[in-house]
Amino acid sequence: MEALATELDDTHPLGLLVRFAAQTGLRAAEIAGLHIRDMNLAAGHVEVRQTLKRIAGTGPTAPRSRSAPPATCPC
């Protein structure tokens, strides 16, 4: 993972994204749905409140179910 991230650092601004995904275990749709308010750098955690996915005819986003509590990821 680190070799891939380092290679991407040299050619694309994706190295940090690769590290974040690998270290948190979040899925691509969960990462795509993150907002700044979901990250607490002081506490070192990320709260997944929604995922981003395409649903034909409804637009680009679909919020997480309101019945499920937000998932948290210690970072």
TIMI-2910 file (N, C-alpha, C, CB; in pm, 1 decimal, decimal comma, always signed):
<rs>
+----------+----------+----------+----------+----------+----------+----------+----------+----------+----------+----------+----------+------+
!      n_x !      n_y !      n_z !     ca_x !     ca_y !     ca_z !      c_x !      c_y !      c_z !     cb_x !     cb_y !     cb_z ! resn !
+----------+----------+----------+----------+----------+----------+----------+----------+----------+----------+----------+----------+------+
!    +81,9 !   -117,4 !     +0,0 !     +0,0 !     +0,0 !     +0,0 !    +86,9 !   +124,7 !     +0,0 !    -93,5 !     -0,7 !   +119,0 !  Met !
!   +188,0 !   +128,0 !    +81,6 !   +274,3 !   +246,0 !    +89,7 !   +347,4 !   +270,1 !    -42,1 !   +375,4 !   +230,2 !   +203,7 !  Glu !
!   +390,8 !   +163,5 !   -108,3 !   +459,6 !   +178,7 !   -237,6 !   +365,4 !   +240,7 !   -340,6 !   +512,0 !    +41,5 !   -288,5 !  Ala !
!   +241,4 !   +194,0 !   -344,5 !   +142,7 !   +249,9 !   -437,1 !   +116,6 !   +396,1 !   -404,3 !    +11,2 !   +169,7 !   -432,0 !  Leu !
!    +97,7 !   +427,2 !   -277,1 !    +70,2 !   +565,0 !   -236,0 !   +187,6 !   +656,2 !   -270,8 !    +40,9 !   +571,6 !    -84,9 !  Ala !
!   +310,2 !   +608,8 !   -250,1 !   +428,5 !   +688,7 !   -282,2 !   +437,9 !   +712,9 !   -431,7 !   +555,6 !   +619,7 !   -232,0 !  Thr !
!   +410,1 !   +610,4 !   -511,4 !   +411,7 !   +626,4 !   -657,1 !   +305,1 !   +726,8 !   -701,3 !   +389,0 !   +490,4 !   -726,8 !  Glu !
!   +187,7 !   +719,0 !   -641,9 !    +81,0 !   +813,5 !   -676,4 !   +115,5 !   +955,2 !   -633,0 !    -50,5 !   +770,5 !   -612,3 !  Leu !
!   +187,7 !   +969,2 !   -521,9 !   +230,4 !  +1102,5 !   -477,4 !   +312,2 !  +1172,6 !   -585,2 !   +312,3 !  +1092,4 !   -347,8 !  Asp !
!   +390,9 !  +1093,6 !   -660,6 !   +478,4 !  +1150,7 !   -762,1 !   +404,0 !  +1195,0 !   -887,7 !   +584,0 !  +1050,9 !   -799,2 !  Asp !
!   +289,1 !  +1133,5 !   -915,9 !   +220,8 !  +1162,7 !  -1041,9 !    +80,1 !  +1219,5 !  -1025,4 !   +213,5 !  +1038,6 !  -1123,8 !  Thr !
!    +13,6 !  +1187,6 !   -918,4 !   -124,9 !  +1230,6 !   -896,0 !   -140,7 !  +1269,5 !   -748,8 !   -226,9 !  +1117,3 !   -935,4 !  His !
!   -237,7 !  +1352,1 !   -716,4 !   -261,2 !  +1385,7 !   -575,5 !   -347,6 !  +1280,5 !   -505,2 !   -327,8 !  +1522,9 !   -564,6 !  Pro !
!   -321,5 !  +1152,2 !   -532,2 !   -405,9 !  +1046,6 !   -476,9 !   -338,8 !   +964,4 !   -366,9 !   -448,9 !   +955,3 !   -586,9 !  Leu !
!   -211,7 !   +987,6 !   -341,2 !   -140,9 !   +910,0 !   -239,4 !   -207,5 !   +918,7 !   -102,9 !     +2,1 !   +957,0 !   -228,9 !  Gly !
!   -247,3 !  +1039,3 !    -63,9 !   -313,8 !  +1058,1 !    +65,2 !   -446,8 !   +983,1 !    +69,5 !   -336,7 !  +1207,6 !    +92,7 !  Leu !
!   -519,9 !   +986,6 !    -41,1 !   -648,2 !   +916,2 !    -47,9 !   -628,6 !   +765,7 !    -34,1 !   -719,9 !   +948,0 !   -179,8 !  Leu !
!   -526,5 !   +711,3 !    -98,2 !   -497,1 !   +567,9 !    -87,8 !   -463,4 !   +531,2 !    +56,4 !   -380,4 !   +528,9 !   -181,6 !  Val !
!   -381,7 !   +613,4 !   +120,2 !   -346,3 !   +587,8 !   +261,9 !   -470,3 !   +594,0 !   +351,2 !   -240,7 !   +690,7 !   +311,3 !  Arg !
!   -552,2 !   +696,1 !   +331,1 !   -673,5 !   +713,0 !   +412,6 !   -765,3 !   +592,5 !   +397,3 !   -748,5 !   +842,1 !   +372,9 !  Phe !
!   -788,8 !   +549,8 !   +274,1 !   -877,0 !   +435,7 !   +249,2 !   -821,4 !   +308,1 !   +312,3 !   -896,8 !   +415,5 !    +98,4 !  Ala !
!   -693,5 !   +285,4 !   +296,7 !   -632,1 !   +163,6 !   +349,3 !   -630,7 !   +162,4 !   +501,9 !   -490,1 !   +149,1 !   +296,0 !  Ala !
!   -604,0 !   +275,9 !   +562,3 !   -592,5 !   +280,3 !   +707,8 !   -727,2 !   +283,8 !   +779,6 !   -512,1 !   +400,0 !   +747,9 !  Gln !
!   -830,5 !   +333,9 !   +713,5 !   -961,9 !   +340,8 !   +778,3 !  -1050,3 !   +222,4 !   +743,5 !  -1032,1 !   +468,7 !   +739,7 !  Thr !
!  -1026,4 !   +161,6 !   +627,1 !  -1111,6 !    +51,6 !   +583,6 !  -1246,0 !    +96,7 !   +528,7 !  -1133,9 !    -42,1 !   +697,0 !  Gly !
!  -1261,1 !   +227,4 !   +504,4 !  -1387,1 !   +277,0 !   +449,9 !  -1401,5 !   +236,5 !   +303,6 !  -1395,8 !   +429,7 !   +464,2 !  Leu !
!  -1524,7 !   +215,5 !   +262,3 !  -1554,2 !   +184,1 !   +122,5 !  -1551,5 !   +312,5 !    +40,4 !  -1692,0 !   +113,2 !   +109,0 !  Arg !
!  -1535,0 !   +298,3 !    -91,8 !  -1527,4 !   +414,3 !   -181,1 !  -1650,0 !   +503,6 !   -168,3 !  -1511,9 !   +368,8 !   -325,7 !  Ala !
!  -1769,3 !   +445,0 !   -160,2 !  -1892,6 !   +523,3 !   -149,1 !  -1898,3 !   +599,7 !    -16,7 !  -2015,2 !   +431,6 !   -162,1 !  Ala !
!  -1841,8 !   +541,0 !    +90,5 !  -1838,1 !   +609,3 !   +220,0 !  -1741,2 !   +727,0 !   +215,8 !  -1797,8 !   +511,4 !   +331,8 !  Glu !
!  -1625,7 !   +707,7 !   +152,7 !  -1528,8 !   +816,8 !   +139,4 !  -1586,8 !   +928,1 !    +53,7 !  -1396,5 !   +765,6 !    +78,4 !  Ile !
!  -1652,1 !   +891,4 !    -55,1 !  -1711,6 !   +991,3 !   -145,1 !  -1820,5 !  +1072,7 !    -75,1 !  -1770,1 !   +922,7 !   -269,3 !  Ala !
!  -1886,4 !  +1015,0 !    +23,7 !  -1993,4 !  +1084,1 !    +94,4 !  -1947,8 !  +1168,4 !   +212,3 !  -2091,6 !   +985,3 !   +141,7 !  Gly !
!  -1817,6 !  +1170,2 !   +241,2 !  -1767,8 !  +1246,6 !   +355,8 !  -1773,3 !  +1396,5 !   +330,9 !  -1625,3 !  +1205,4 !   +388,3 !  Leu !
!  -1798,6 !  +1469,5 !   +437,7 !  -1793,9 !  +1615,7 !   +438,4 !  -1693,7 !  +1656,4 !   +545,3 !  -1936,4 !  +1679,3 !   +465,2 !  His !
!  -1649,4 !  +1779,9 !   +540,8 !  -1555,1 !  +1830,3 !   +641,0 !  -1612,5 !  +1811,1 !   +782,0 !  -1523,2 !  +1980,3 !   +615,4 !  Ile !
!  -1741,7 !  +1834,0 !   +799,3 !  -1803,9 !  +1822,0 !   +932,4 !  -1796,4 !  +1679,8 !   +987,4 !  -1949,6 !  +1866,2 !   +926,3 !  Arg !
!  -1771,8 !  +1581,3 !   +901,1 !  -1764,3 !  +1441,5 !   +943,6 !  -1628,3 !  +1405,6 !  +1003,0 !  -1794,1 !  +1350,4 !   +826,3 !  Asp !
!  -1531,5 !  +1494,6 !   +990,7 !  -1396,1 !  +1465,9 !  +1038,0 !  -1363,8 !  +1547,8 !  +1161,3 !  -1293,5 !  +1493,7 !   +928,2 !  Met !
!  -1318,1 !  +1480,6 !  +1264,6 !  -1274,6 !  +1546,0 !  +1386,1 !  -1126,7 !  +1514,1 !  +1403,0 !  -1358,8 !  +1500,0 !  +1510,4 !  Asn !
!  -1041,7 !  +1601,1 !  +1351,6 !   -898,2 !  +1576,7 !  +1354,3 !   -842,9 !  +1579,2 !  +1496,0 !   -826,5 !  +1679,1 !  +1269,3 !  Leu !
!   -897,7 !  +1664,2 !  +1581,8 !   -850,4 !  +1672,1 !  +1719,6 !   -874,4 !  +1540,9 !  +1794,0 !   -919,3 !  +1787,3 !  +1792,8 !  Ala !
!   -991,5 !  +1480,1 !  +1771,4 !  -1024,4 !  +1353,0 !  +1837,0 !   -970,4 !  +1234,1 !  +1758,5 !  -1175,8 !  +1339,4 !  +1854,0 !  Ala !
!   -931,8 !  +1257,1 !  +1632,8 !   -875,6 !  +1150,1 !  +1551,0 !   -977,9 !  +1049,8 !  +1502,2 !   -770,9 !  +1078,9 !  +1627,5 !  Gly !
!  -1098,4 !  +1097,6 !  +1466,7 !  -1197,0 !  +1003,8 !  +1412,5 !  -1278,4 !  +1066,9 !  +1299,4 !  -1290,7 !   +955,7 !  +1523,7 !  His !
!  -1339,4 !   +977,1 !  +1222,7 !  -1424,5 !  +1015,4 !  +1110,3 !  -1560,9 !   +953,2 !  +1133,7 !  -1363,6 !   +969,8 !   +972,5 !  Val !
!  -1665,7 !  +1029,4 !  +1112,5 !  -1801,6 !   +978,2 !  +1127,6 !  -1865,4 !   +965,5 !   +989,9 !  -1886,7 !  +1070,7 !  +1219,8 !  Glu !
!  -1905,8 !   +844,2 !   +954,1 !  -1969,6 !   +820,3 !   +824,9 !  -2118,8 !   +843,9 !   +842,1 !  -1940,6 !   +675,2 !   +771,8 !  Val !
!  -2168,8 !   +953,0 !   +782,6 !  -2310,2 !   +988,7 !   +795,4 !  -2389,5 !   +954,8 !   +670,4 !  -2324,1 !  +1136,3 !   +825,9 !  Arg !
!  -2320,6 !   +941,1 !   +557,0 !  -2388,9 !   +910,0 !   +431,9 !  -2291,2 !   +844,6 !   +336,0 !  -2450,3 !  +1037,0 !   +368,9 !  Gln !
!  -2345,3 !   +780,5 !   +237,5 !  -2264,8 !   +727,8 !   +128,0 !  -2307,5 !   +799,5 !     +1,1 !  -2280,7 !   +572,4 !   +113,9 !  Thr !
!  -2221,2 !   +798,3 !    -97,1 !  -2251,6 !   +860,2 !   -224,5 !  -2258,4 !   +749,1 !   -328,6 !  -2145,2 !   +968,7 !   -262,7 !  Leu !
!  -2371,5 !   +741,2 !   -395,1 !  -2386,1 !   +640,9 !   -499,2 !  -2486,0 !   +690,6 !   -601,7 !  -2430,4 !   +505,1 !   -440,3 !  Lys !
!  -2475,2 !   +636,8 !   -720,5 !  -2567,4 !   +675,5 !   -827,5 !  -2687,1 !   +581,1 !   -827,4 !  -2496,1 !   +673,8 !   -966,1 !  Arg !
!  -2804,4 !   +641,0 !   -829,7 !  -2928,8 !   +565,3 !   -840,7 !  -3001,0 !   +621,9 !   -961,7 !  -3017,4 !   +574,9 !   -708,7 !  Ile !
!  -3030,4 !   +538,2 !  -1058,1 !  -3089,3 !   +582,8 !  -1184,5 !  -3213,3 !   +669,3 !  -1161,0 !  -3125,5 !   +462,1 !  -1271,6 !  Ala !
!  -3209,3 !   +791,1 !  -1216,0 !  -3324,3 !   +879,0 !  -1212,6 !  -3346,6 !   +956,7 !  -1084,1 !  -3441,8 !   +801,4 !  -1239,6 !  Gly !
!  -3259,1 !   +942,9 !   -983,7 !  -3283,3 !  +1011,9 !   -857,2 !  -3175,9 !  +1112,3 !   -819,8 !  -3296,1 !   +912,3 !   -748,2 !  Thr !
!  -3069,1 !  +1124,5 !   -895,7 !  -2961,0 !  +1215,3 !   -860,6 !  -2842,3 !  +1139,9 !   -806,1 !  -3008,1 !  +1317,7 !   -759,9 !  Gly !
!  -2734,0 !  +1212,0 !   -773,6 !  -2609,6 !  +1144,2 !   -737,8 !  -2596,5 !  +1095,6 !   -595,3 !  -2499,9 !  +1232,6 !   -764,6 !  Pro !
!  -2679,0 !  +1143,0 !   -499,8 !  -2655,7 !  +1102,5 !   -361,4 !  -2774,2 !  +1027,6 !   -303,0 !  -2625,1 !  +1223,4 !   -276,3 !  Thr !
!  -2743,5 !   +942,1 !   -209,5 !  -2845,9 !   +870,6 !   -134,1 !  -2801,5 !   +869,5 !    +11,6 !  -2867,8 !   +724,1 !   -189,2 !  Ala !
!  -2873,3 !   +938,2 !   +102,4 !  -2831,9 !   +941,4 !   +242,2 !  -2845,4 !   +805,3 !   +308,4 !  -2913,1 !  +1044,0 !   +318,4 !  Pro !
!  -2767,5 !   +786,9 !   +414,5 !  -2777,8 !   +664,0 !   +493,8 !  -2915,3 !   +658,0 !   +557,8 !  -2666,3 !   +657,1 !   +602,5 !  Arg !
!  -2956,2 !   +540,3 !   +591,8 !  -3083,9 !   +521,0 !   +658,4 !  -3085,0 !   +596,7 !   +790,1 !  -3111,7 !   +371,5 !   +681,5 !  Ser !
!  -3193,2 !   +664,3 !   +819,4 !  -3201,8 !   +738,4 !   +946,4 !  -3220,5 !   +644,1 !  +1065,0 !  -3317,7 !   +839,4 !   +941,6 !  Arg !
!  -3260,7 !   +521,5 !  +1039,8 !  -3278,6 !   +428,1 !  +1150,8 !  -3147,6 !   +369,9 !  +1198,6 !  -3371,4 !   +316,9 !  +1110,7 !  Ser !
!  -3045,0 !   +372,6 !  +1114,4 !  -2914,4 !   +319,6 !  +1153,2 !  -2830,9 !   +430,9 !  +1215,0 !  -2841,2 !   +257,5 !  +1031,4 !  Ala !
!  -2763,5 !   +403,6 !  +1326,4 !  -2677,7 !   +506,5 !  +1385,5 !  -2558,1 !   +532,5 !  +1295,5 !  -2630,7 !   +464,7 !  +1526,4 !  Pro !
!  -2501,0 !   +653,8 !  +1299,2 !  -2383,5 !   +682,5 !  +1217,7 !  -2268,2 !   +590,2 !  +1256,2 !  -2341,7 !   +829,8 !  +1233,0 !  Pro !
!  -2196,5 !   +543,0 !  +1157,1 !  -2078,6 !   +460,6 !  +1181,3 !  -1961,4 !   +553,2 !  +1211,1 !  -2047,7 !   +367,8 !  +1059,2 !  Ala !
!  -1873,9 !   +511,7 !  +1300,6 !  -1754,7 !   +591,2 !  +1329,8 !  -1632,4 !   +506,7 !  +1303,3 !  -1755,3 !   +642,7 !  +1476,1 !  Thr !
!  -1524,8 !   +573,9 !  +1270,5 !  -1399,7 !   +506,9 !  +1239,7 !  -1287,9 !   +578,8 !  +1313,5 !  -1373,3 !   +503,8 !  +1086,3 !  Cys !
!  -1221,8 !   +518,2 !  +1410,9 !  -1109,3 !   +583,0 !  +1475,9 !   -991,5 !   +588,9 !  +1380,0 !  -1070,5 !   +509,2 !  +1605,3 !  Pro !
!   -936,2 !   +705,9 !  +1362,5 !   -822,7 !   +720,9 !  +1267,7 !   -698,2 !   +760,1 !  +1339,7 !   -853,5 !   +824,5 !  +1159,8 !  Cys !
+----------+----------+----------+----------+----------+----------+----------+----------+----------+----------+----------+----------+------+
</rs>
